[in-house]
Amino acid sequence: MARLGRPGRPLTPEFWDELEETLILADFGVPTTAKIVTGLQTVARQEAWTTTDLAVARFRKDVERFLTLPGAELRLERTPAVLLIVGVNGSGKTTTIGKLAIRLRKEGKRALLVAGDTFRAAAAEQLAIWAERSGSALIRGAEGADPASVVFDGVRAAKARGVDVVLIDTAGRLQTKTNLMEELKKIRRVIERELGEPPAETLLVVDGTNGQNAISQAKLFNAATELTGIVITKLDSTAKGGVLVAIVDELEKPIKFVGLGEGPEDLRPFIPSEFIDALFEDECHPLGTPP
């Protein structure tokens, strides 16, 4: 994107076409791209811009401000703070939970992991490995057990043990989307009954390489579970980073973390200013800040 704002380049119709194409290829999505380009063209006419660097500077400023939403920090004031983690299978839910548990341990918090995906034995086994790695307790049920009952046991155990944070893994695929969403609603109701309030956070984990499909997932899960934030995984470059902007545009939910690799340190808080800087680098550039 850096070439778009070359100093002194005339602001021509070709520039707007190129900007539009660049944003769509970067997975901003057609509706979000149209909104951005139309807005910039309006300001360009009002302020009589003649060079592209003015348009790009305004774009950078506007997108950074747009992505800076309240609630970007994890809400961990409650004890226990229950974090419900949702998303489709393969998005990186279980790995994200493990990385969060390690991060919380470094911050001096005691975490308990709950294997709420009882439909896949591999999910519970993977979570057990992360529990051991992070020094966290683990609650799991028998394969095929009622996920809501496992979550109930987990929340009860957290209260009894004085745990600071509960991280709940959930299934990402059942027989139908309706079954999956009803199961998640049931889990949420169980948490509310046991705590007297909703989960402190309901975080959707999406695979950033899925592009526009990630947006449809976000809308579906938000309708069922009232999301409080998004974690986007597999963003080891900014080639498709525009999906961040598209999701925020659709849901008005903050991006809390980005996953950039396999290591625990590769789950990083999302920093809008660094994302914008990376978006305009000609070479791949990591997003976020070191933990």
ABEGO torsion letter per residue (X at the ends): XAAAABBGBBBBAAAAAAAAAAAAAAGAEAAAAAAAAAAAAAAAAAAGBABAAAAAAAAAAAAAAAABBBGABBBAABOBBBBBBBEBBGAGAAAAAAAAAAAAAAAGBBBBBBBABAABAAAAAAAAAAAAAAGBBBBBBBBGBBAAAAAAAAAAAAAAAGBABBBBBBBABBABAAAAAAAAAAAAAAAAAAAGBBBABBBBBBBAAAEAAAAAAAAAAAAAAGBABBBBBGBABAAAAAAAAAAAAAAGBBBABBBABABAAABBBBBAAAAAAAAABABBBBBEBBX
